Each structure stands twice: as C-alpha cells, then as structure tokens.
Amino acid sequence: MVEADEVLDASGLSCPMPVLKARQAMQKLAPGKVLKIITTDKGSKSDIPAWAKQNGFELLDSSEENGKFIFYVRKPA
C-alpha cells in the first residue's frame, strides 16, 4: 500500500477538471511527496497516467474501487 502525503478528491468532476486540480495540487506539493488522486471520471484512467508521464511525475499505483479511480503520483525529488 502506498502512503500519500496529500489527497485530492476530484470525485464528480469531469474532464479536464481532475487533471487541472491534480496539477494545482502538485504545484503545492514538496519534491518527493506523494499525491493520492481520487476521481469518478472514466477518462481519468488514461488522462492521469498520461499527464503524470508528460510532466515527469512517477505513477506509483492506480486502481479502481466502487466506481472510483485512485492514483498515487510522486513528485520527483
């Protein structure tokens, strides 16, 4: 299980809001810290990993639980 330093609950938001909210949260996060992102938007399954890769963030884990998509993304140190 990955430990998160911050949690972003973007449930109920549709594209592109989960990615925009994740970007804002990552800007505030200290290097090396992990952001847990929770979304209900099916597009997030591809959008969040693509956004993380494009920005040099490390996608540590992703899963789906009860209609929610959960991602753990680390900001590089």
Secondary structure, 3 states (H helix, E strand, C coil): CCCCCEEEEECCCCCCHHHHHHHHHHHHCCCCCEEEEEECCCCHHHHHHHHHHHCCCEEEEEEEECCEEEEEEECCC
